[in-house]
Amino acid sequence: MFEHLVVFKFNDSITPAKQQEFVSQLLALQDEIPGIIDLTAGINVTEETDHIQGFTLGLRVTFEDQEALRAYGPHPAHQAFVASLSGWVENVIVTDFPIPSR
Amino acid sequence: MFEHLVVFKFNDSITPAKQQEFVSQLLALQDEIPGIIDLTAGINVTEETDHIQGFTLGLRVTFEDQEALRAYGPHPAHQAFVASLSGWVENVIVTDFPIPSR
């Protein structure tokens, strides 16, 4: 399996409702894109306020393997999400790593 | 369930071996701390190089609920990990969010 973690920082103009719309779009990807084992996304409610730094939305996608992650990038449903971020997003950080079997 | 995503940026002096040591420490937490449903961690191998920004280690912990996350913070095994970061870590970003049941 392969883990894909993304944190999003939005422009100051974003509202909670708009962020929730992005969360809903992300959650829908699980049913639209093959190779996803599990997907979670949500608005950041961390109590570690020093570590928010403006990153107010998190995404975790667990893929079957790295090939599935590579196929996710250009998938039309993912690309539609990426396009919808235009004008809203200020920064995105991504970490990807293999998940060793336990 | 409750999701806890963390990305770590280290000082330039860190080596891959030292980062792997942190990954191993993190993976061990699953067996030491109650309330963890799943935990993954790894050195960032993302191919989205524009989105690394120095964040070279990712962690995902899925907890039973927010109370379990709150108990994880001060747990001695977690605190020992946090102490071991001293002098190595430059920045940490955290996103936490509830996982709606599907």
Backbone of each chain as ProteinMPNN parsed JSONL, in Angstrom:
{"seq_chain_A": "MFEHLVVFKFNDSITPAKQQEFVSQLLALQDEIPGIIDLTAGINVTEETDHIQGFTLGLRVTFEDQEALRAYGPHPAHQAFVASLSGWVENVIVTDFPIPSR", "coords_chain_A": {"N_chain_A": [[0.847, -1.188, 0.0], [0.26, 2.355, -0.313], [0.835, 5.554, 0.931], [-0.654, 8.788, 0.815], [-0.425, 11.968, 1.763], [-1.842, 15.139, 2.226], [-1.721, 18.599, 2.879], [-3.51, 21.627, 3.004], [-3.3, 25.107, 2.493], [-5.322, 27.916, 2.506], [-6.4, 30.942, 0.812], [-7.076, 34.045, 2.551], [-9.643, 34.724, 2.026], [-11.307, 32.559, 2.035], [-14.181, 30.685, 3.095], [-15.693, 28.798, 5.816], [-17.781, 27.269, 4.699], [-17.075, 27.055, 1.994], [-14.714, 25.647, 2.267], [-15.747, 23.287, 3.276], [-17.089, 22.435, 1.046], [-14.933, 21.752, -0.594], [-13.957, 19.603, 0.919], [-16.081, 17.785, 0.605], [-15.93, 17.354, -2.153], [-13.445, 16.079, -2.263], [-13.937, 13.747, -0.737], [-15.678, 12.451, -2.421], [-14.033, 11.522, -4.404], [-13.125, 9.004, -3.813], [-14.995, 7.18, -4.749], [-14.823, 7.541, -7.399], [-12.358, 7.142, -8.494], [-10.118, 4.59, -9.34], [-8.255, 2.176, -7.335], [-8.027, 3.257, -4.837], [-7.83, 2.604, -1.49], [-8.597, 3.655, 0.96], [-9.898, 6.819, 1.981], [-9.688, 9.876, 3.576], [-10.775, 13.101, 4.635], [-10.807, 16.462, 5.844], [-11.776, 19.472, 7.596], [-9.403, 21.26, 9.4], [-9.241, 20.778, 12.795], [-7.41, 20.831, 14.751], [-6.042, 20.946, 18.057], [-3.554, 21.704, 18.514], [-2.493, 24.493, 18.214], [-0.239, 25.982, 17.523], [0.779, 24.61, 15.446], [-0.778, 24.809, 13.209], [-0.525, 26.917, 11.308], [-1.885, 28.113, 9.207], [-2.731, 26.039, 7.635], [-5.515, 24.541, 6.846], [-6.972, 22.409, 5.969], [-7.011, 18.917, 5.604], [-5.932, 15.908, 3.945], [-6.028, 12.452, 3.431], [-5.042, 9.799, 1.494], [-5.086, 6.43, 0.949], [-3.531, 4.276, -1.122], [-3.629, 1.367, -3.284], [-1.14, 0.773, -4.333], [1.967, 2.341, -5.457], [1.655, 2.759, -8.141], [-1.085, 3.149, -8.451], [-1.379, 5.594, -7.142], [0.096, 7.15, -8.933], [-1.588, 7.026, -11.122], [-3.755, 8.382, -10.2], [-3.097, 11.103, -10.107], [-3.295, 12.328, -12.82], [-5.953, 11.673, -13.31], [-9.222, 12.437, -14.526], [-11.241, 13.164, -12.615], [-9.741, 13.886, -10.378], [-8.232, 15.912, -11.503], [-10.237, 17.753, -12.017], [-10.887, 18.512, -9.433], [-8.446, 19.724, -8.689], [-8.44, 21.866, -10.475], [-10.58, 23.283, -9.463], [-9.543, 24.387, -7.213], [-8.245, 26.652, -7.958], [-7.393, 30.0, -7.465], [-8.134, 29.911, -4.865], [-6.333, 28.54, -3.284], [-3.346, 28.75, -1.392], [-1.074, 27.445, -0.576], [0.317, 24.146, -0.726], [1.219, 21.128, 0.719], [2.766, 18.03, 0.256], [3.15, 14.683, 1.284], [4.328, 11.514, 0.482], [4.507, 8.032, 0.909], [5.654, 4.619, 1.071], [3.723, 2.001, 2.581], [4.73, -0.219, 4.87], [3.994, -3.708, 5.118], [2.456, -5.049, 7.985]], "CA_chain_A": [[0.0, 0.0, 0.0], [1.013, 3.597, -0.479], [0.132, 6.651, 1.614], [-0.581, 10.116, 0.182], [-0.931, 12.948, 2.73], [-1.809, 16.491, 1.671], [-2.284, 19.668, 3.708], [-3.841, 22.779, 2.158], [-3.455, 26.451, 3.075], [-6.156, 28.703, 1.605], [-6.387, 32.398, 0.931], [-7.876, 34.553, 3.667], [-11.032, 34.948, 1.604], [-12.119, 31.336, 2.061], [-15.148, 30.538, 4.19], [-15.871, 27.392, 6.223], [-18.678, 26.581, 3.761], [-16.304, 26.727, 0.792], [-13.798, 24.573, 2.635], [-16.548, 22.059, 3.389], [-17.334, 22.017, -0.338], [-13.723, 21.043, -1.032], [-13.938, 18.309, 1.618], [-17.061, 16.91, -0.048], [-15.362, 16.971, -3.451], [-12.377, 15.101, -2.026], [-14.517, 12.473, -0.288], [-16.315, 11.807, -3.58], [-13.027, 10.919, -5.292], [-12.941, 7.571, -3.512], [-15.896, 6.371, -5.569], [-14.639, 7.888, -8.809], [-11.001, 6.831, -8.964], [-9.736, 3.239, -8.904], [-6.988, 1.981, -6.633], [-8.044, 3.898, -3.515], [-8.283, 1.699, -0.424], [-9.319, 4.479, 1.927], [-9.686, 8.255, 1.785], [-10.32, 10.731, 4.579], [-10.476, 14.52, 4.44], [-11.599, 17.264, 6.755], [-11.313, 20.788, 8.025], [-8.494, 21.105, 10.531], [-9.726, 21.207, 14.116], [-6.372, 20.481, 15.729], [-5.885, 21.789, 19.242], [-2.142, 22.126, 18.51], [-2.666, 25.707, 17.404], [1.065, 26.432, 17.0], [1.147, 23.785, 14.292], [-1.738, 24.973, 12.118], [0.206, 27.727, 10.326], [-2.732, 28.435, 8.066], [-3.138, 24.827, 6.903], [-6.832, 24.321, 7.469], [-7.651, 21.228, 5.395], [-6.126, 17.763, 5.467], [-6.383, 14.8, 3.095], [-5.233, 11.225, 3.441], [-5.503, 8.778, 0.557], [-4.297, 5.206, 0.965], [-3.646, 3.607, -2.421], [-3.186, -0.033, -3.343], [0.305, 0.793, -4.571], [2.425, 3.617, -5.996], [1.105, 2.917, -9.493], [-2.431, 3.721, -8.297], [-1.156, 7.021, -6.856], [0.529, 7.805, -10.179], [-2.743, 7.109, -12.022], [-4.681, 9.335, -9.568], [-2.708, 12.472, -10.453], [-3.916, 12.832, -14.054], [-7.349, 11.231, -13.473], [-10.09, 13.602, -14.743], [-11.943, 13.591, -11.389], [-8.755, 14.584, -9.557], [-7.873, 17.15, -12.195], [-11.354, 18.692, -11.815], [-10.705, 19.059, -8.084], [-7.291, 20.627, -8.723], [-8.864, 23.085, -11.18], [-11.509, 24.038, -8.611], [-8.758, 25.079, -6.18], [-7.646, 27.856, -8.526], [-7.845, 31.246, -6.863], [-8.436, 29.718, -3.443], [-5.28, 27.888, -2.518], [-2.122, 29.532, -1.235], [0.058, 26.519, -0.447], [-0.026, 22.725, -0.595], [2.371, 20.272, 1.034], [2.446, 16.624, -0.002], [4.105, 13.61, 1.608], [3.939, 10.188, -0.017], [5.467, 7.01, 1.359], [5.134, 3.248, 1.076], [3.278, 1.463, 3.871], [5.195, -1.6, 5.004], [2.995, -4.614, 5.683], [2.742, -5.372, 9.393]], "C_chain_A": [[0.89, 1.248, 0.0], [0.188, 4.753, 0.099], [0.407, 7.986, 0.929], [-1.242, 11.099, 1.154], [-0.768, 14.346, 2.147], [-2.396, 17.463, 2.697], [-2.39, 20.93, 2.853], [-3.923, 24.051, 3.005], [-4.223, 27.297, 2.063], [-5.929, 30.198, 1.79], [-7.307, 32.833, 2.062], [-9.344, 34.686, 3.309], [-11.902, 33.705, 1.734], [-13.04, 31.304, 3.284], [-15.185, 29.067, 4.622], [-16.751, 26.62, 5.245], [-17.922, 26.167, 2.497], [-15.315, 25.601, 1.09], [-14.555, 23.242, 2.735], [-16.893, 21.523, 2.008], [-16.119, 21.255, -0.885], [-13.635, 19.667, -0.368], [-14.888, 17.328, 0.923], [-16.559, 16.432, -1.405], [-14.295, 15.889, -3.275], [-12.957, 13.746, -1.634], [-15.131, 11.705, -1.459], [-15.299, 11.096, -4.474], [-12.876, 9.416, -5.057], [-13.814, 6.685, -4.399], [-15.655, 6.567, -7.06], [-13.318, 7.397, -9.384], [-10.604, 5.446, -8.458], [-8.437, 3.242, -8.101], [-6.913, 2.646, -5.278], [-8.608, 2.905, -2.499], [-9.091, 2.475, 0.61], [-8.949, 5.939, 1.691], [-10.416, 8.985, 2.902], [-9.904, 12.173, 4.309], [-11.329, 15.309, 5.421], [-10.955, 18.599, 7.063], [-10.56, 20.629, 9.346], [-9.084, 21.66, 11.83], [-8.67, 20.916, 15.19], [-6.341, 21.469, 16.883], [-4.414, 22.205, 19.411], [-2.028, 23.391, 17.658], [-1.35, 26.258, 16.844], [1.42, 25.724, 15.694], [0.124, 23.836, 13.162], [-1.091, 25.761, 10.973], [-0.601, 27.956, 9.053], [-3.196, 27.227, 7.264], [-4.427, 24.298, 7.526], [-7.615, 23.163, 6.848], [-6.631, 20.116, 5.201], [-6.772, 16.673, 4.632], [-5.434, 13.63, 3.274], [-5.847, 10.265, 2.45], [-4.551, 7.594, 0.642], [-4.57, 4.442, -0.325], [-3.178, 2.153, -2.323], [-1.666, -0.106, -3.499], [0.68, 2.13, -5.215], [1.888, 3.849, -7.415], [-0.287, 3.541, -9.433], [-2.342, 5.208, -7.973], [-0.775, 7.772, -8.133], [-0.646, 7.973, -11.145], [-3.77, 8.131, -11.519], [-4.39, 10.774, -10.012], [-3.433, 13.003, -11.687], [-5.376, 12.417, -14.244], [-8.274, 12.456, -13.591], [-10.808, 14.087, -13.475], [-10.996, 14.349, -10.457], [-8.382, 15.922, -10.194], [-8.981, 18.206, -12.044], [-11.266, 19.325, -10.43], [-9.571, 20.087, -8.082], [-7.682, 21.957, -9.385], [-9.757, 23.947, -10.287], [-10.786, 24.79, -7.499], [-8.255, 26.443, -6.646], [-8.249, 29.125, -7.923], [-8.139, 31.132, -5.378], [-7.206, 29.297, -2.639], [-3.988, 28.698, -2.537], [-0.889, 28.622, -1.15], [-0.469, 25.107, -0.237], [1.267, 21.975, -0.285], [1.926, 18.817, 0.905], [3.54, 15.733, 0.578], [3.512, 12.293, 1.144], [4.977, 9.185, 0.474], [4.827, 5.628, 1.301], [4.752, 2.832, 2.495], [3.784, 0.031, 3.961], [4.085, -2.479, 5.572], [3.423, -5.003, 7.099], [2.661, -6.876, 9.603]], "O_chain_A": [[2.089, 1.191, 0.273], [-0.995, 4.904, -0.206], [1.531, 8.278, 0.521], [-2.458, 11.072, 1.347], [0.296, 14.701, 1.64], [-3.43, 17.189, 3.306], [-1.486, 21.257, 2.085], [-4.528, 24.07, 4.077], [-3.829, 27.389, 0.901], [-5.351, 30.647, 2.78], [-8.197, 32.092, 2.479], [-10.197, 34.754, 4.194], [-13.118, 33.788, 1.561], [-12.713, 31.826, 4.35], [-14.755, 28.191, 3.872], [-16.499, 25.444, 4.985], [-18.107, 25.06, 1.991], [-15.108, 24.711, 0.264], [-14.048, 22.2, 2.321], [-16.981, 20.311, 1.81], [-16.27, 20.236, -1.559], [-13.28, 18.682, -1.017], [-14.529, 16.175, 0.686], [-16.732, 15.269, -1.771], [-14.244, 14.918, -4.03], [-12.519, 12.713, -2.14], [-15.109, 10.475, -1.49], [-15.653, 10.179, -5.215], [-12.547, 8.659, -5.969], [-13.42, 5.575, -4.756], [-16.215, 5.846, -7.886], [-13.17, 7.253, -10.597], [-10.742, 5.162, -7.269], [-7.638, 4.175, -8.176], [-5.868, 2.616, -4.627], [-9.734, 2.429, -2.644], [-10.132, 2.014, 1.077], [-7.84, 6.253, 1.26], [-11.6, 8.752, 3.148], [-8.807, 12.428, 3.811], [-12.427, 14.89, 5.787], [-9.767, 18.821, 6.826], [-11.018, 19.959, 10.272], [-9.381, 22.849, 11.94], [-8.988, 20.775, 16.371], [-6.581, 22.664, 16.711], [-4.073, 22.956, 20.324], [-1.533, 23.357, 16.531], [-1.347, 26.924, 15.809], [2.265, 26.196, 14.934], [0.154, 23.001, 12.258], [-1.108, 25.329, 9.82], [-0.048, 27.988, 7.954], [-3.969, 27.371, 6.317], [-4.415, 23.687, 8.595], [-8.787, 22.962, 7.166], [-5.53, 20.343, 4.699], [-7.995, 16.528, 4.609], [-4.213, 13.785, 3.271], [-7.033, 9.945, 2.541], [-3.348, 7.743, 0.432], [-5.696, 4.018, -0.585], [-2.441, 1.772, -1.413], [-1.002, -0.936, -2.879], [-0.192, 2.955, -5.487], [1.692, 4.99, -7.835], [-0.63, 4.372, -10.274], [-3.142, 5.999, -8.472], [-1.254, 8.877, -8.384], [-0.697, 8.945, -11.899], [-4.552, 8.676, -12.299], [-5.306, 11.557, -10.26], [-4.115, 14.024, -11.607], [-5.981, 12.779, -15.253], [-8.121, 13.413, -12.832], [-10.965, 15.292, -13.281], [-11.39, 15.328, -9.824], [-8.237, 16.932, -9.506], [-8.699, 19.401, -11.955], [-11.532, 20.515, -10.262], [-9.718, 21.183, -7.542], [-7.303, 23.03, -8.916], [-9.706, 25.175, -10.341], [-11.339, 25.718, -6.91], [-7.885, 27.287, -5.83], [-9.469, 29.289, -7.882], [-8.367, 32.138, -4.706], [-7.06, 29.653, -1.47], [-3.597, 29.254, -3.564], [0.197, 28.988, -1.599], [-1.536, 24.894, 0.339], [2.283, 22.169, -0.953], [0.858, 18.43, 1.379], [4.726, 15.999, 0.383], [2.341, 12.0, 1.387], [6.177, 9.459, 0.457], [3.615, 5.484, 1.463], [5.371, 3.251, 3.473], [3.326, -0.839, 3.219], [3.317, -2.03, 6.423], [4.6, -5.251, 7.364], [2.868, -7.356, 10.718]]}, "seq_chain_B": "MFEHLVVFKFNDSITPAKQQEFVSQLLALQDEIPGIIDLTAGINVTEETDHIQGFTLGLRVTFEDQEALRAYGPHPAHQAFVASLSGWVENVIVTDFPIPSR", "coords_chain_B": {"N_chain_B": [[-14.326, 7.908, 14.319], [-11.054, 9.419, 14.249], [-8.832, 11.55, 12.591], [-5.34, 12.149, 12.4], [-2.927, 14.003, 11.058], [0.444, 14.577, 10.306], [3.168, 16.535, 9.226], [6.671, 16.752, 8.841], [9.419, 18.946, 8.914], [12.867, 18.875, 8.667], [16.075, 19.891, 10.053], [18.888, 20.863, 7.996], [20.946, 19.211, 8.596], [20.111, 16.629, 8.953], [20.174, 13.093, 8.326], [19.298, 10.465, 5.943], [19.313, 8.034, 7.375], [18.903, 8.829, 10.04], [16.38, 9.938, 9.794], [14.99, 7.621, 9.142], [15.185, 6.345, 11.546], [13.505, 7.927, 13.117], [11.094, 7.324, 11.822], [10.838, 4.606, 12.495], [10.584, 4.83, 15.27], [8.124, 6.154, 15.38], [6.396, 4.249, 14.184], [6.44, 2.317, 16.13], [4.862, 3.378, 18.089], [2.244, 2.635, 17.754], [1.886, 0.2, 19.026], [2.239, 0.876, 21.595], [0.578, 2.802, 22.581], [-2.714, 3.304, 23.582], [-5.891, 3.224, 21.776], [-5.298, 3.726, 19.156], [-6.155, 3.102, 15.901], [-5.009, 2.75, 13.408], [-1.75, 3.321, 12.094], [0.533, 5.027, 10.098], [3.722, 5.813, 8.743], [6.407, 7.53, 7.132], [9.322, 8.207, 5.096], [9.314, 10.925, 2.936], [8.597, 10.386, -0.386], [7.474, 11.676, -2.439], [6.576, 12.443, -5.818], [5.748, 14.855, -6.53], [7.443, 17.328, -6.63], [7.427, 20.095, -6.275], [5.851, 20.406, -4.115], [7.055, 19.528, -1.831], [8.743, 21.144, -0.216], [10.653, 20.968, 1.805], [9.534, 19.3, 3.657], [9.956, 16.282, 4.824], [9.08, 14.004, 6.037], [6.273, 12.064, 6.832], [3.314, 11.461, 8.78], [0.561, 9.493, 9.698], [-2.044, 9.049, 11.891], [-4.735, 7.195, 12.842], [-7.259, 7.522, 15.056], [-9.447, 6.074, 17.559], [-11.286, 7.914, 18.513], [-11.718, 11.471, 19.251], [-11.015, 11.777, 21.874], [-9.125, 9.783, 22.303], [-7.038, 10.764, 20.723], [-6.483, 13.06, 22.203], [-5.48, 11.879, 24.498], [-3.196, 10.756, 23.568], [-1.347, 12.799, 23.096], [-0.057, 13.669, 25.634], [0.951, 11.186, 26.377], [3.519, 9.08, 27.7], [5.141, 7.607, 25.842], [4.738, 8.961, 23.455], [5.608, 11.471, 24.201], [8.295, 10.917, 24.622], [9.101, 10.502, 22.024], [8.673, 13.088, 20.973], [10.542, 14.51, 22.485], [12.86, 13.427, 21.443], [13.033, 14.627, 19.004], [14.173, 17.047, 19.381], [16.395, 19.572, 18.427], [16.594, 18.588, 15.909], [14.329, 19.102, 14.409], [12.684, 21.437, 12.316], [10.265, 22.455, 11.511], [6.779, 21.759, 11.981], [3.697, 20.62, 10.862], [0.303, 20.204, 11.602], [-2.71, 18.511, 10.975], [-5.928, 17.806, 12.086], [-8.909, 15.942, 12.069], [-12.364, 14.951, 12.252], [-13.503, 11.714, 11.201], [-16.049, 11.0, 9.144], [-18.514, 8.433, 9.36], [-18.907, 6.072, 6.788]], "CA_chain_B": [[-12.875, 7.87, 14.247], [-10.461, 10.752, 14.2], [-7.583, 11.496, 11.826], [-4.25, 13.032, 12.857], [-1.89, 14.019, 10.018], [1.575, 15.431, 10.688], [4.319, 16.563, 8.318], [7.857, 17.238, 9.559], [10.574, 19.502, 8.183], [14.046, 18.738, 9.53], [17.256, 20.702, 9.76], [19.685, 20.354, 6.878], [21.949, 18.253, 9.067], [19.579, 15.278, 9.14], [20.525, 12.079, 7.328], [18.228, 9.487, 5.733], [19.32, 7.024, 8.453], [18.276, 9.429, 11.225], [14.948, 10.036, 9.503], [14.421, 6.267, 9.246], [15.083, 6.062, 12.992], [12.265, 8.573, 13.568], [9.976, 6.53, 11.291], [10.726, 3.385, 13.316], [10.037, 5.245, 16.576], [6.7, 6.452, 15.193], [5.656, 3.013, 13.934], [6.346, 1.575, 17.392], [3.855, 3.983, 18.986], [0.947, 1.958, 17.626], [1.781, -0.898, 19.993], [2.524, 1.388, 22.942], [-0.415, 3.798, 22.995], [-4.068, 2.811, 23.291], [-6.819, 4.079, 21.027], [-4.849, 3.892, 17.773], [-6.707, 2.09, 14.987], [-3.991, 2.499, 12.393], [-0.686, 4.328, 12.086], [1.538, 4.866, 9.053], [4.728, 6.884, 8.739], [7.471, 7.22, 6.184], [10.108, 9.275, 4.477], [8.59, 11.447, 1.776], [9.148, 10.069, -1.709], [6.532, 12.204, -3.433], [7.092, 12.902, -7.105], [5.287, 16.257, -6.66], [8.58, 17.966, -5.965], [7.083, 21.475, -5.895], [5.046, 20.387, -2.895], [7.81, 18.96, -0.705], [9.062, 22.322, 0.602], [11.464, 20.587, 2.955], [8.822, 18.388, 4.568], [10.489, 15.006, 4.32], [8.542, 12.863, 6.79], [4.83, 12.153, 7.062], [2.713, 10.568, 9.782], [-0.91, 9.45, 9.789], [-2.56, 8.221, 12.978], [-6.195, 7.152, 12.925], [-7.655, 7.201, 16.429], [-10.84, 5.661, 17.763], [-12.08, 9.134, 18.657], [-10.895, 12.623, 19.604], [-10.479, 11.571, 23.226], [-7.894, 8.983, 22.165], [-6.009, 11.706, 20.245], [-6.105, 13.929, 23.331], [-4.694, 11.091, 25.451], [-1.923, 10.444, 22.886], [-0.425, 13.935, 23.253], [0.782, 13.595, 26.833], [1.395, 9.812, 26.681], [4.985, 9.057, 27.825], [5.813, 7.117, 24.628], [4.702, 10.06, 22.49], [6.473, 12.542, 24.714], [9.684, 10.511, 24.389], [9.368, 10.794, 20.609], [8.763, 14.545, 20.828], [11.828, 14.934, 23.059], [13.947, 12.979, 20.566], [13.08, 15.536, 17.847], [14.852, 18.284, 19.764], [17.637, 19.822, 17.709], [16.515, 18.059, 14.548], [13.145, 19.505, 13.659], [12.617, 22.861, 11.986], [8.857, 22.844, 11.427], [5.811, 20.664, 12.05], [2.322, 21.04, 10.584], [-0.644, 19.183, 12.056], [-4.154, 18.649, 10.723], [-6.768, 16.814, 12.771], [-10.317, 16.095, 11.695], [-13.191, 13.759, 12.446], [-13.775, 10.892, 10.022], [-17.454, 10.607, 9.148], [-18.708, 7.033, 8.968], [-19.425, 5.951, 5.42]], "C_chain_B": [[-12.354, 9.289, 14.031], [-9.082, 10.651, 13.542], [-6.604, 12.554, 12.322], [-3.129, 12.927, 11.817], [-0.796, 15.011, 10.414], [2.636, 15.366, 9.593], [5.461, 17.295, 9.014], [8.886, 17.777, 8.561], [11.769, 19.468, 9.135], [15.131, 19.736, 9.142], [18.059, 20.056, 8.641], [20.651, 19.258, 7.309], [21.427, 16.825, 9.15], [19.997, 14.353, 7.986], [19.321, 11.171, 7.084], [18.164, 8.45, 6.861], [18.632, 7.568, 9.706], [16.772, 9.561, 11.011], [14.294, 8.656, 9.628], [14.27, 5.863, 10.705], [13.805, 6.699, 13.547], [11.041, 7.791, 13.069], [9.758, 5.285, 12.162], [10.139, 3.703, 14.692], [8.538, 5.488, 16.472], [5.899, 5.169, 15.014], [5.463, 2.217, 15.233], [5.256, 2.11, 18.304], [2.526, 3.233, 18.928], [0.779, 0.853, 18.672], [1.904, -0.414, 21.438], [1.409, 2.269, 23.487], [-1.801, 3.283, 22.643], [-4.865, 3.781, 22.417], [-6.422, 4.334, 19.596], [-5.405, 2.746, 16.934], [-5.69, 1.737, 13.919], [-2.989, 3.645, 12.428], [0.257, 4.009, 10.936], [2.489, 6.046, 9.131], [5.794, 6.512, 7.736], [8.169, 8.452, 5.678], [9.454, 9.637, 3.15], [9.304, 11.117, 0.46], [8.243, 10.636, -2.804], [7.254, 12.648, -4.703], [6.591, 14.317, -7.413], [6.315, 17.157, -5.979], [8.326, 19.419, -5.566], [6.384, 21.526, -4.541], [5.749, 19.723, -1.71], [8.144, 20.068, 0.299], [9.795, 21.961, 1.897], [10.797, 19.639, 3.928], [9.088, 16.957, 4.104], [10.015, 13.793, 5.119], [7.068, 13.097, 7.06], [4.363, 11.116, 8.054], [1.208, 10.66, 9.684], [-1.281, 8.52, 10.936], [-4.078, 8.317, 12.978], [-6.571, 6.651, 14.321], [-9.118, 6.766, 16.487], [-11.758, 6.876, 17.824], [-11.163, 10.268, 19.115], [-10.307, 12.483, 21.015], [-9.178, 10.777, 23.182], [-6.742, 9.855, 21.658], [-5.53, 12.59, 21.395], [-5.238, 13.174, 24.348], [-3.306, 10.758, 24.895], [-0.891, 11.554, 23.129], [0.497, 13.798, 24.446], [1.294, 12.193, 27.172], [2.934, 9.76, 26.711], [5.709, 8.588, 26.563], [5.834, 8.198, 23.547], [5.621, 11.188, 22.933], [7.95, 12.204, 24.518], [10.062, 10.761, 22.932], [9.572, 12.294, 20.404], [10.118, 15.042, 21.351], [12.978, 14.571, 22.121], [14.086, 13.86, 19.324], [13.943, 16.77, 18.117], [16.204, 18.427, 19.062], [17.62, 19.327, 16.273], [15.418, 18.736, 13.724], [13.072, 21.014, 13.491], [11.17, 23.336, 11.937], [7.971, 21.592, 11.421], [4.438, 21.263, 11.76], [1.393, 19.883, 10.915], [-2.034, 19.507, 11.523], [-4.872, 17.481, 11.383], [-8.204, 17.038, 12.336], [-11.087, 14.814, 11.959], [-13.403, 13.033, 11.124], [-15.245, 10.487, 10.068], [-17.574, 9.136, 8.761], [-19.368, 6.991, 7.601], [-20.625, 5.028, 5.384]], "O_chain_B": [[-13.094, 10.21, 13.685], [-8.275, 9.788, 13.886], [-6.978, 13.688, 12.621], [-2.467, 11.895, 11.708], [-1.082, 16.142, 10.808], [2.965, 14.289, 9.094], [5.259, 18.309, 9.682], [9.177, 17.167, 7.532], [11.697, 19.964, 10.26], [15.107, 20.335, 8.066], [17.929, 18.862, 8.372], [21.117, 18.472, 6.485], [22.202, 15.899, 9.391], [20.147, 14.78, 6.841], [18.418, 11.107, 7.918], [17.074, 8.036, 7.256], [17.868, 6.855, 10.357], [15.984, 9.327, 11.927], [13.187, 8.533, 10.152], [13.347, 5.132, 11.064], [13.103, 6.086, 14.351], [10.07, 7.618, 13.805], [8.625, 4.96, 12.518], [9.312, 2.956, 15.216], [7.771, 5.089, 17.348], [4.84, 5.011, 15.621], [4.455, 1.533, 15.41], [4.775, 1.401, 19.188], [1.778, 3.192, 19.905], [-0.329, 0.599, 19.145], [1.705, -1.179, 22.382], [1.298, 2.465, 24.697], [-2.032, 2.866, 21.509], [-4.564, 4.971, 22.33], [-7.105, 5.068, 18.882], [-5.159, 1.574, 17.219], [-5.527, 0.57, 13.566], [-3.331, 4.783, 12.748], [0.727, 2.879, 10.801], [2.105, 7.143, 9.536], [6.064, 5.333, 7.508], [7.684, 9.576, 5.81], [9.093, 8.77, 2.355], [10.447, 11.514, 0.231], [8.239, 10.155, -3.937], [8.376, 13.153, -4.666], [6.962, 14.905, -8.429], [6.078, 17.677, -4.889], [8.941, 19.919, -4.625], [6.335, 22.576, -3.9], [5.113, 19.396, -0.708], [7.868, 19.951, 1.493], [9.578, 22.575, 2.942], [11.407, 19.217, 4.91], [8.515, 16.491, 3.12], [10.495, 12.68, 4.902], [6.662, 14.187, 7.464], [4.935, 10.031, 8.161], [0.64, 11.749, 9.597], [-0.887, 7.354, 10.956], [-4.635, 9.408, 13.101], [-6.251, 5.528, 14.71], [-9.909, 7.051, 15.588], [-12.856, 6.875, 17.266], [-9.972, 10.054, 19.341], [-9.233, 13.01, 21.303], [-8.243, 11.061, 23.931], [-5.605, 9.706, 22.105], [-4.334, 12.839, 21.546], [-4.365, 13.765, 24.983], [-2.365, 10.51, 25.649], [0.29, 11.278, 23.341], [1.718, 13.809, 24.285], [2.006, 12.029, 28.163], [3.583, 10.335, 25.837], [6.777, 9.109, 26.239], [6.814, 8.339, 22.817], [6.327, 11.782, 22.118], [8.765, 13.094, 24.275], [11.182, 11.173, 22.63], [10.522, 12.716, 19.746], [10.756, 15.892, 20.73], [13.954, 15.314, 22.014], [15.126, 13.848, 18.666], [14.385, 17.446, 17.188], [17.041, 17.525, 19.1], [18.537, 19.617, 15.504], [15.552, 18.919, 12.514], [13.366, 21.769, 14.418], [10.877, 24.482, 12.278], [8.356, 20.531, 10.931], [4.061, 22.283, 12.336], [1.656, 18.735, 10.558], [-2.484, 20.649, 11.611], [-4.47, 16.325, 11.251], [-8.666, 18.175, 12.243], [-10.526, 13.72, 11.897], [-13.474, 13.655, 10.064], [-15.646, 9.714, 10.938], [-16.814, 8.651, 7.923], [-20.268, 7.774, 7.302], [-21.199, 4.802, 4.319]]}, "name": "protein", "num_of_chains": 2, "seq": "MFEHLVVFKFNDSITPAKQQEFVSQLLALQDEIPGIIDLTAGINVTEETDHIQGFTLGLRVTFEDQEALRAYGPHPAHQAFVASLSGWVENVIVTDFPIPSRMFEHLVVFKFNDSITPAKQQEFVSQLLALQDEIPGIIDLTAGINVTEETDHIQGFTLGLRVTFEDQEALRAYGPHPAHQAFVASLSGWVENVIVTDFPIPSR"}
